[in-house]
C-alpha cells in the first residue's frame, strides 16, 4: 500500500512539531514546510530565522525533509494591506483570520500540492467532521486552545485535504509528547502578536505605515481629560495606553475606551469595567461567510463569539435587504467594528463575518 503524503506547516513551535511527529507515527510520509511571510527590516531581530532553525532541528530529529517557501508578497498584498486599510479607517482587524484564509489555506495549500502532497496539516486546535454537505469545521477537544474562531473564513473545500492532528489533545498533553520524545521546542513559548510578524509595539510598528497624530481623549460628557498618540491605536474596551489618572472630581476607577471618532482623531472613554457604555445589544455586518452551503431560514438562532476565547452568547441572525442584523440574547462587552463575529451550532463552526456596526 502506497503511503499518503502529508505536508505539515512547520512554524518552529511545539504544536506543529508534535503534529509532524504524530503523522509520521501514524504511517504518513511527512514533509515539513516552513513559510516565510514577512521581510524584516535591516537591523531588526529576524524572528523568522530563529523559527526556521527551530523547525530545522525538529525535522532533523524526526528525520523528515523540510522545505522553505517565501509568501511575503502574497502576505503583503492579501493580508497586510487590508490590515493597514482597516486600521486607517478606525476599525480593529484580526490579521490571523486573513492569514489563515489567504496564506495557510491558500498559498500553502497550492505549494504543498506542487511538492507531492495528498494532504496538508497544521498545528491548529480544531477538528474536521465529515457530513453530507462536506467537511465541517468543529471545535477542538481543548476548548481553551480552540482556534476555530480564526478559521471561519476558510472554505469547506479547503478542509477536504486538511488534517488537524491535535484535535483530540490538550495543550499540556502536546507539551508532554514533545518532552517525551526530546524535541528541542518542548518548552518554547506560544507565539503571540501579529500573524507572522510577531510581537511588536503597535504604535511604533503602525507608525511606519500610517500617519499617527496626537489627539484628544474625551470623557462621556465631552470633557478633554488627556491626549493620545493616534485614535486608530485604540479599540473598544481597551485600558492600556490611556495614561489617565488623578483627575479632579473623578472617581478613582480605571478608564476604558468606549468609542472613537477617527475623522476627528478623538478617543472617548468612561470609568469602570462594567460601565454601560462598554456594552452592546447587537451588531450589523454586510456579509457572512458560511463555511458550508447551508440552507438557513431567517431569522436564525445561533451561538455567537466576538473574540477568541470569548464565551459564546445566544443570538438571532436577521437577514435584511443588504446586511445582517445580529441581536444578542444578553449584552456583550467591548464589541468593536472590524473584529469578526463567528457563529456556532454547539461545537460546529458555521462561519462568520466582519462587524461593521454595533448598537
C-alpha positions in Angstrom: 0.0 0.0 0.0 1.4 3.4 -1.0 1.9 5.8 1.8 -0.1 9.0 1.7 2.0 12.2 1.8 1.2 15.0 4.2 2.9 18.4 4.1 2.9 19.9 7.6 3.2 23.7 8.1 6.2 23.9 10.4 6.3 27.1 12.4 9.2 26.2 14.7 6.7 25.9 17.6 5.7 22.9 19.7 2.2 22.4 18.1 3.3 22.0 14.5 6.3 19.9 15.7 4.2 17.4 17.6 1.7 17.4 14.7 4.5 16.2 12.4 5.6 13.5 14.8 2.1 12.2 15.3 1.5 12.0 11.5 4.8 10.1 11.0 3.8 7.8 13.8 0.5 7.1 12.1 2.3 6.0 8.9 2.2 9.0 6.7 5.0 10.1 4.5 5.6 13.5 6.1 7.2 16.6 4.6 7.7 19.8 6.5 7.2 23.3 5.0 8.3 26.5 6.7 6.6 29.6 5.4 8.4 33.0 5.5 5.7 35.6 5.1 7.4 38.8 6.4 10.6 40.6 5.3 12.3 42.0 8.3 14.0 45.4 8.1 17.8 45.7 8.3 18.8 45.8 12.0 15.6 44.1 13.2 15.7 40.8 15.1 14.7 38.3 12.5 12.3 36.0 14.4 11.6 34.0 11.2 15.3 32.9 11.1 15.1 31.7 14.7 11.8 29.9 14.0 13.3 28.3 10.9 16.3 27.0 12.9 13.9 25.5 15.4 11.9 23.9 12.6 15.1 22.5 11.1 16.2 21.0 14.4 12.8 19.3 14.8 12.7 17.9 11.2 16.3 16.6 11.6 15.2 14.9 14.9 12.1 13.4 13.2 14.0 12.5 10.0 11.7 14.4 7.7 12.6 16.8 4.9 12.0 20.5 5.3 11.1 22.9 2.5 11.1 26.6 2.8 8.7 28.9 0.8 8.5 32.7 0.7 5.0 34.0 0.6 5.9 37.5 1.8 4.5 39.2 -1.4 1.2 37.3 -1.0 1.1 38.2 2.6 1.7 41.9 1.9 -0.9 42.0 -0.9 -3.6 39.9 0.6 -3.2 40.3 4.4 -1.1 43.2 5.5 -2.5 45.9 3.1 -6.1 45.0 4.3 -4.8 45.1 7.9 -3.5 48.6 7.3 -6.6 49.8 5.5 -8.8 48.7 8.3 -6.7 50.5 10.9 -6.7 53.7 8.8 -10.5 53.6 8.8 -10.6 53.2 12.6 -11.5 49.6 12.7 -9.9 46.7 14.7 -8.9 44.0 12.2 -7.7 40.5 13.1 -4.8 39.5 10.8 -4.8 35.9 12.0 -8.1 35.3 10.2 -6.9 36.9 7.0 -3.6 35.0 7.3 -5.4 31.6 7.6 -7.7 32.4 4.6 -5.0 33.8 2.3 -1.8 32.1 3.3 -2.1 28.9 5.4 -5.1 27.5 3.4 -4.5 29.0 0.0 -0.8 29.8 -0.8 0.4 26.9 1.4 -2.2 24.5 0.0 -1.2 25.3 -3.6 2.5 25.0 -2.9 2.1 21.7 -0.9 0.5 20.0 -3.9 3.4 21.0 -6.1 5.8 19.0 -3.8 3.6 15.9 -3.8 1.1 16.4 -1.0 -2.1 14.3 -0.7 -3.0 16.3 2.4 -1.8 19.3 4.4 -1.7 19.5 8.2 -1.2 22.3 10.7 -0.9 22.6 14.4 -4.2 24.3 14.9 -6.5 23.2 17.7 -9.6 22.4 15.6 -11.3 19.3 14.1 -13.0 18.2 10.9 -16.2 16.2 10.8 -17.4 14.8 7.5 -21.0 15.3 6.6 -23.4 15.1 3.7 -22.6 18.7 2.8 -18.9 18.2 3.1 -16.3 18.6 5.8 -17.5 20.7 8.7 -15.2 22.7 11.0 -15.6 21.8 14.6 -14.1 22.8 17.9 -11.1 21.0 19.3 -11.2 18.9 22.5 -9.2 21.5 24.3 -11.7 24.3 24.3 -9.3 26.7 26.0 -7.0 26.5 23.0 -9.7 26.0 20.3 -8.8 28.1 17.2 -11.9 27.6 15.0 -12.7 31.4 15.5 -9.6 32.1 13.4 -10.5 29.6 10.7 -14.1 30.7 9.9 -13.2 32.3 6.6 -11.5 29.1 5.2 -13.7 27.4 2.6 -15.1 23.9 3.2 -13.4 22.6 0.1 -10.0 23.6 1.5 -10.7 21.4 4.6 -11.2 18.3 2.4 -7.4 17.9 2.2 -6.6 19.1 5.7 -5.7 17.2 8.9 -5.6 18.6 12.4 -3.5 16.1 14.4 -4.1 18.0 17.7 -7.9 17.9 17.5 -8.2 15.4 20.4 -5.3 16.6 22.6 -5.0 19.1 25.4 -2.1 21.6 25.2 -0.4 20.0 28.3 -0.5 16.6 26.5 1.1 18.1 23.4 4.0 19.6 25.5 4.3 16.2 27.3 4.7 14.4 24.0 7.3 16.9 22.9 9.3 16.3 26.1 8.9 12.6 26.0 10.5 12.4 22.5 13.0 15.1 23.5 12.1 17.8 21.0 14.1 21.0 21.3 11.0 23.1 21.2 9.1 21.4 24.1 9.4 24.4 26.3 9.2 27.1 23.6 6.5 29.7 24.5 3.5 30.1 22.2 3.7 32.8 19.6 1.7 36.0 20.1 1.3 39.2 18.2 0.6 39.9 14.6 0.4 36.7 12.5 3.9 36.0 11.0 5.2 39.5 12.1 5.4 38.7 15.8 5.4 40.7 19.0 5.6 44.4 18.2 4.9 47.7 19.9 1.8 48.5 17.8 2.3 52.3 18.0 5.9 52.1 16.7 5.1 49.4 14.1 1.9 51.0 12.7 3.7 54.4 12.7 6.0 53.1 10.0 3.0 52.7 7.6 0.3 55.1 8.9 0.5 58.8 9.9 -0.3 58.9 13.6 -1.2 62.2 15.2 -1.9 63.2 18.8 -5.5 63.9 19.7 -8.0 64.5 22.5 -9.2 61.9 25.0 -12.7 62.9 26.0 -14.9 61.6 28.8 -18.6 60.6 28.3 -19.6 64.3 28.9 -17.2 65.6 26.2 -14.6 66.9 28.7 -11.0 66.9 27.4 -9.1 64.8 30.0 -6.0 63.6 28.2 -4.0 63.2 25.0 -3.4 60.1 22.8 -0.9 59.3 20.1 -3.4 58.2 17.4 -7.0 57.2 17.6 -6.5 54.1 15.4 -4.3 52.5 18.1 -7.3 52.1 20.4 -10.2 49.7 20.4 -13.4 49.4 22.4 -12.8 48.1 25.9 -9.1 49.0 25.9 -7.5 50.2 29.1 -3.8 50.1 28.4 -2.0 53.2 26.9 -4.5 55.8 28.0 -2.3 57.2 30.8 -5.2 58.9 32.5 -5.3 59.4 36.3 -5.6 61.8 39.2 -8.4 63.9 37.6 -10.2 66.3 39.9 -13.8 65.4 40.8 -13.5 61.9 39.2 -13.7 58.6 40.9 -10.6 56.5 41.4 -11.7 53.9 38.8 -9.8 52.7 35.7 -10.7 54.3 32.4 -11.8 52.3 29.3 -12.3 53.2 25.6 -16.0 53.1 24.7 -15.8 54.8 21.3 -13.5 56.8 18.9 -14.0 59.3 16.1 -11.4 58.5 13.5 -12.2 61.6 11.5 -11.8 64.0 14.4 -9.0 61.8 15.9 -10.8 61.6 19.2 -10.9 58.8 21.7 -13.9 58.6 24.1 -13.5 57.0 27.5 -15.6 56.1 30.5 -14.8 54.8 34.0 -15.4 51.4 35.4 -15.0 47.9 34.0 -18.8 47.4 33.9 -19.8 50.8 32.6 -22.9 50.5 30.5 -21.2 52.4 27.7 -18.9 49.4 27.1 -21.8 47.0 26.4 -23.9 46.4 23.2 -27.2 44.7 22.4 -26.4 43.8 18.8 -24.2 44.3 15.8 -24.5 44.6 12.0 -22.5 43.1 9.2 -22.6 43.3 5.4 -21.9 39.6 4.7 -21.4 36.3 6.4 -19.0 33.7 5.1 -20.8 30.4 5.7 -18.2 27.6 5.6 -20.6 25.1 4.1 -23.5 25.6 1.8 -26.3 25.8 4.4 -29.9 26.4 3.5 -30.8 28.5 6.5 -34.1 30.1 7.1 -34.1 33.6 8.8 -34.4 34.7 11.5 -31.9 32.0 12.6 -30.7 31.4 16.2 -27.0 30.5 16.8 -24.2 30.9 19.3 -22.1 34.0 18.7 -18.4 34.5 19.5 -16.9 38.0 19.0 -13.3 37.3 20.2 -11.0 34.3 20.6 -11.9 32.6 23.9 -14.9 34.8 24.3 -17.8 32.9 26.0 -20.4 32.2 23.2 -23.7 34.1 23.6 -27.0 33.1 22.0 -28.1 35.4 19.3 -30.7 35.8 16.5 -29.5 36.5 12.9 -31.9 38.6 10.9 -31.3 39.0 7.2 -32.2 42.4 5.9 -32.0 43.8 2.4 -28.3 44.3 2.1 -26.9 43.3 5.5 -27.3 41.1 8.6 -28.6 42.3 11.9 -27.4 40.2 14.9 -29.4 40.6 18.1 -27.8 39.3 21.3 -29.7 37.4 24.0 -27.6 39.2 26.5 -25.4 42.3 26.2 -21.8 41.8 25.3 -18.9 43.9 26.5 -16.4 45.6 24.1 -17.6 44.6 20.7 -15.6 46.5 18.1 -16.1 47.3 14.4 -13.6 45.5 12.3 -13.5 42.4 14.5 -15.1 39.2 13.4 -18.4 37.8 14.7 -18.4 34.0 14.4 -21.4 31.7 14.6 -21.7 28.2 16.1 -24.2 25.4 16.3 -22.9 23.7 19.5 -19.4 22.8 18.5 -19.8 23.2 14.8 -18.4 26.5 13.4 -20.9 27.7 10.8 -19.0 30.8 9.6 -18.8 34.5 10.3 -18.0 37.9 9.1 -16.7 41.4 9.8 -18.6 43.6 12.3 -19.5 46.9 10.6 -21.6 48.5 13.3 -22.7 47.9 16.9 -25.7 49.2 18.9 
